[in-house]
């Protein structure tokens, strides 16, 4: 582990990692791929599938068929299905609590102001499966979309060398009643879902994790399509003190360092704990803080995806945290709980963006419409202030559109 000084440039680098994905070579390569798919559709998608996934498919093979979904269950045990149902139940219970009721204002003069929540028509979910099939990302993205009421949910995920989608991904999708699955990976999947091709439908929004190329494609295509966030490699910050168990710190660090490019930082007020941990972890960073206030200040500056508080008073420490994607309190709340089973989605802000953004929620799959209704009496009451503002802005016809109703 690397010991960082609190005021060093190294600390600054930890929360300025938003440059991670902006390598010019990645930007240019993705831009060319996007333009190719925009112009050539399926032909370009199939070309990149051959190049990057090593699989030769025809356009008719891009969509997973019912027989492939059925065969996926042949090697899946009932115990796994039971576990999935338990986890899906946890995620469902959490997101049902987020359902919002529309706000409404009424007046005796005949004014009605209302905010109505409406689900998106379509969402494309990207599920990585290159180095490892991210089975958990299926239910962590699809469940909130379903509860929000999204009409059409489509999954894109890269095929294996045999030309088939990972059976566990298919099983989870099937349990969630998602039948529309496409064998497309990488930046080409994002572009295909953003523009649509002859074989792949155009989506209104794209969500889900991915590598640098997937993230760069989402960045470039935002505006053509909505996205959830620009996510980087996993991040874990642990705040600990002399009461913290070093074995827990080591195990939690090692769990997150299983992800390529992951960031792990231990912030501790105990030099003894730092000595106990430092030589046992290959990778990561450690910072000594003189007190908990300073420890929390450093954590807020980093604004990590995951923050674990392993002190003897985690709730009081958490009150000083302003910026973190997910906060895990106490020795029995390790980050993998949030990755897999607790309920809140593991799609969380990274690269310091927890300072201004949030984890995936029901609102990501909904939009609002403002309903405005005035009676003649109510409109007449505001006619004069409306006219004054319109004239100050030089928009005479705005005022006239109100005045004409009283002639």
N, C-alpha and C positions, 0 to 999 in steps of 0.2 A: 504494500500500500504506500501511496505517496503522501507525505505530510505537507499540507498546504498552510501557508500563513494567511491569516484572516484578511489582511489588506493587500495581499499580493495580486498580481495580474492573473495568476492561476485561478483565483476565486472568480474574478470577472469572467474568465473564459467559460466557466461552468454554466453561467446563465446567459452567455452570448452565443450559445451553440446553434442559434438559428441560421448561421452560415453553413452549417453541416451539409445541407443538401444543395447549396447553391454553387456547386462546382460547374464551371462553364461547360465542360465536356458533357455533363449530364443534362444541362439545360438544352444545349444544342441538339443532342441525340434525341431527346424526348420531343423536342419541337418538330424535328423531321418525321418522327414516327406519327405524331398527331396529324400532321398535314397529309401524310401518306394515307392514313386511315380515313381522313375526311374526304379525300379525293377518290380513293380506290376501295373503300369498304371492306367486304369479306376477303377480297383478294389479298389486301395488305395484312389483315388479321391472320389469315392462314400462313402467310409468309413469315410473320414474326413468331407464330406458334412453332413452325418448323425450326426456325433459327434458335430460339431461346429455350423451348421445351423439348426439342428433339423429337417432335411428333408430327407426322404428316396426316392431316385431316382434310376432308372435303367440307364444303359449306354446310351440307346436310348433317354432318357429324358434330357440329358445334354445340347443338343443344342436347343435353342429356335426355335419353328416352326412358319411358316407364320401366322397361325391362332392366336397364342398368340400375335404376333405383331399387327394384325388387331384389336383384342379385346382390346388392350391397349388404343386405341383411343376413346373408347366408353365413358369414363368418363373424357376426357380431353377437355377443353373448347376451342373454336376458339380464344379467347383472349390470351390464353397461347401459342398457335401455332404462333399467330402473334408476340408475344413477342420474342419467340424463333427465328423466322426468322430475326427479327431486330438484335438480339444479334449475331447470326451466321454471319449476314452481316458485323457487326463490326469486328469480329475476322477474317473473310475472307479478308476484306480490308487491315487489318494490315499485315497479313502474305503474301499477294500478293506482298507487297512492299519489302519483303525479298528475292524474287526470284533473284538468282545470275546468272550473265552471265559468261561463262568460260573465263579465261584469256588465252592469246595466244601470243607467241613470234615467229617471223619468221626472218630469215636472208637471205642475198643474196647468202650465201654459201650453202644453202639447209638445214638449221636447222629449225625444227618445234618442239616447246615445247608448250604443251597445258594441261590445267587442266579441266577435264570434270566432271560435277556434275551428279550423277546418284541416283535415289531414291532407298531406300531399297525395297526388294521384299515383306517383310511381317512384320507387327507390331502387337503385342498384347497389348491391352489397358485394364488396370485394373481399374475398377470403384467400389469404396467402396459403400456398401448399408446396412451395419449392423446397426449402430446407426441412420444413415440418408442417404438417397440416394443422392449421389453427382452428381446430374443431370448436373451441370455446368462443371464438369470434363470431360463429354463426348465431348462437343464441344470444350473445351479448349485443348484437346489432339488430337481429330480426325481431326479437321479442318486443322491444320498445316501439318498433315500427308497426307491428301488428296491433298493439294496444292503442296506438295513436289512430289507427283506422286506415292506414295506407292501403289503397286498393290493389296495387300491383307491386310485388316484391320479387326482384330478380337477383340471382346469385351468379357471380362470375368468379371462377377459380381455375388455376392452371391444371391441365391434365398430367397424369404420370406418364412414364415412358411407354406404358401399355395403351395409352390413348384414353384411359378412363379416369374419372374423378375419384379421389380418395373415398372409400366406402363409408368412413365415419362422418365425413362432411355430408355425404348424401343421406345418411341415416338421420342426422340431426335436422337437416333441411326438411326431410320427409315428416318427422315428428312435428315440425312447426307448420306443416302443410304448404311449404314452398316447393312448387313443382317445376318452376322455370329456372333452370340452371344451365350455364354455358361454360364450355371448356376453353376459357381464355384467361391468360395470366398477364401480369405486368402492366406497363404503361399502355399497351395495346388494348387491354380490357377496359381501362378507364376511358380511353378515346372512343372505343366502340359504344360504350354505354352513354357517353356524352353526345355523340353525333347520331348514333343509330346506323345500322347497316341493313342490307337485305335480310340478314339472318338474325341480327341482334336488335332489340328494341331500344329506342332512345329513352333515357330516364330523366326525371326532373332533378334527382339528387343522387350523389354517389357517396357512400360511407364505407368505413372499414379500414384496417391497417394495411401497411405495405412497405416495400423497400424504398430506396431513394428514388427510383424511377417512377414508381407508383405515386409517391408523394409529389414529385415534380410534375407529373401529368395532371394531378388534381389541381396543383397551383396554376398551371397554364390554362386549364379548362374552366376554372372558376369564372362564372359569368355566362358561359354557354350552359352550364349546369351548376347546381348548388353542390357544396361539399360539406362534410362534417368538420374537418380540421386538417392541418398539415402536421402530421405526427412524425416524430423522429424515433430513435432507439429508446428502449426502456430506461427509466430513471428511478433510482431509489436513494433517498436521503434518510438516514437514521439519526435521531437525536437520542443520546444515551447519557447516563451518569454512573456514579459508582455503584448504584443498585442494579444496574443492567447486567444480564447474563451474557458473557462474551461468546458462549456457544451459540446463542440465538443470533447475535450480530453476525457471526461468521456464516452460519447457515443461511440467513436471509440475504447476505451479500452474494453468496455463491449461487443462490437460486436465480437472482436477477442477472448475474454475469453469464448465465447460460445463454442469454440473448446476445447476439453479436453487436458490438458497439455500445453496450449498455453502460450507463453512468451510475456509479455507486459512491456515495459520500457518507462517512461517519462523522458526525459532529458531537463531540463529547466534552463534558466538563471534568472528566476523570482521566488523568495521565496514566493511571494504572490500567484502566480499561483499554486505552489506546495501545499500551505496551502488550497487553494480552492478545489483542486482535491483530495488530499490525503485521506480525510475521506469519500469520495463518491464512491470509487471503492473497491470492495472486491477482492483483488488479484492484482498482478502486482508489479512493482518496480519503484522507483523514484530516480533520481540523480540530484543534483544541480551542475551546471557548472558555472564557473565565467565569461565565455564569449562564443561566438558562435564557436570560434576556438576549445575550449576545448570540447564543446558539440559535434561537428563533429568528433573530435578525438575519443571520447567515442563510438559514433555510428559506426565509422569505425572499432574499436576494436571488437564490437559485431557482425558486418557484418550481419544485420538482413535480414530476408525474405522480410518484408515490412518496409519501412521507410516513415513516414509522416512528412512533414515540415510545421508546422502551424504558422510560423512566418510571420511578415509583409513584408519580403523580401525573399521569398522561393527560387527564382531562384539563387540569389547570395549565399545563404547558400548551395544549391545543388552543387555548383562548388567545395565545399570542401569535398564532399562525394566521396569516392573511392570504398566502398564496401557495396552493398545492392542489393537484388534481384529485387525489384521494388521501385521506389521513387515517392511519391505522393506529389504534390506541391500545397500548399494553402488550405484555409478553405473549399473549395468546391470540394475537390478531396479525399474523404475518401477511405480507403482500400477496402470496398465492391465494389467500381467501378471496381477495378482490379479483384476481385473475380468473378464477374458475367458478366460485360457488356462492358467495355472499348474497349477490343480488344486483347492486349497482354495476353498470357496464364497465368493462375494463378499457374501453376506448376513451382515453384521457389526454388532456393537453400535455405537451412536452416542449422541450427547447425554451423554457422560460415563459411560454404562453399561458401558463396557469395564472399569470398576473392579470390577464384580461379575458380569459375564456374558461369554459367548463367542460366537464365530462359529458358524454352522450346522454341526452335526456329526451323525454317525450316531446318537448318543444322543438327538437331538431327535426321531427317528422310532421310538424304542424305549422300552419301559418294563420295569421289573424286577418279578419276583415272588419273594418269599422262601419257600423250601421248608423246613419244620421237621419233623423226625421224631425222636421219642424212643422208646426201648424202656422197658419197665416198670422195669428196673433203673436206667436213667438218670434217669427221672422221680422215682423214690424218693430218689435222692441230692440232688435240689434241692427236695424237698417242703417242708422246714423253712424255708429262706430265702425261698421263694415265699410261704409262709404268713405269715411275719413282715411282709413288705412289703405284702401284701394287707390285713392287719389295720391297719397304720399308715395306709393309705389309706382305711380304713373299708369295704372291699369284701370282706365275709365270704364271700359266695358264690363269689368268685374262688378262695379257698382251698379251699372245699368241693368245687369241681369237680375238684380234684386229690385231695383226701382220699378221695372216694367210690371212687376206683379201687384203694384199698388196704383196704377193709372186707371 
